[in-house]
Every structure is written in C-alpha cells, then in structure tokens.
Amino acid sequence: MTRYERMKMQRRMQRRIRLVVEERRMALALPPASAADPAYDPEATVEIPRGVTDKT
C-alpha cells in the first residue's frame, strides 16, 4: 500500500469518525431548556459553588 493510499484511508476514517461523533452528539442532545421552562434565561449568570470545582 502506498503512502498516498494510507493517507487517503486515514482521512476517510477520520471523516467517518467525525460523522459518527456528530450523529451521537445530536442524538444525545437535550431539547432546548427554553421550551421546557419559559422562565429559563440562557444568558443568566449562574454562581458555581467553590467547593465543587476544587477537587484536585
């Protein structure tokens, strides 16, 4: 197998992987929260408790 063929195969596999990942991402995506809760504001600032993030 030539170098060109290997590169071509690799690109094809990468493209297929990217498509599968994108499909899964779309399949697992939650419906927009705004549809479920009209009071929900996606631009609202949310306070993150400090103890949760410092787990190093």
C-alpha positions as CSV (number, residue, x, y, z in Angstrom):
1,M,0.0,0.0,0.0
2,T,1.4,3.3,-1.0
3,R,1.8,6.3,1.3
4,Y,-0.9,8.1,-0.6
5,E,-3.4,5.3,-0.2
6,R,-2.6,5.1,3.6
7,M,-3.2,8.9,3.9
8,K,-6.4,8.6,1.9
9,M,-7.7,5.7,4.1
10,Q,-6.8,7.7,7.3
11,R,-8.7,10.7,6.0
12,R,-11.7,8.6,5.2
13,M,-11.7,7.0,8.7
14,Q,-11.3,10.4,10.3
15,R,-14.3,11.7,8.3
16,R,-16.4,8.7,9.3
17,I,-15.4,9.1,13.0
18,R,-16.3,12.8,12.9
19,L,-19.7,12.0,11.3
20,V,-20.5,9.3,13.9
21,V,-19.5,11.6,16.8
22,E,-21.7,14.4,15.4
23,E,-24.6,12.0,15.0
24,R,-24.2,10.8,18.6
25,R,-24.0,14.4,19.8
26,M,-27.2,15.2,18.0
27,A,-29.0,12.1,19.2
28,L,-28.0,12.7,22.9
29,A,-28.7,16.4,22.8
30,L,-31.2,17.6,25.3
31,P,-34.2,19.6,24.0
32,P,-33.7,23.4,24.4
33,A,-34.3,24.3,28.1
34,S,-36.3,27.4,27.0
35,A,-39.0,25.1,25.6
36,A,-39.4,23.2,28.8
37,D,-39.1,26.2,31.1
38,P,-40.2,29.6,29.8
39,A,-38.7,31.4,32.8
40,Y,-35.2,30.0,31.9
41,D,-32.8,32.6,30.7
42,P,-29.7,31.2,28.9
43,E,-27.8,34.5,29.4
44,A,-28.3,34.4,33.2
45,T,-25.1,34.2,35.3
46,V,-25.0,31.1,37.5
47,E,-23.0,31.0,40.7
48,I,-20.9,27.8,40.9
49,P,-20.1,26.7,44.4
50,R,-16.3,26.9,45.0
51,G,-16.0,23.5,46.8
52,V,-17.3,21.6,43.8
53,T,-14.7,22.8,41.4
54,D,-11.6,22.5,43.6
55,K,-11.3,18.7,43.5
56,T,-7.6,18.3,42.6
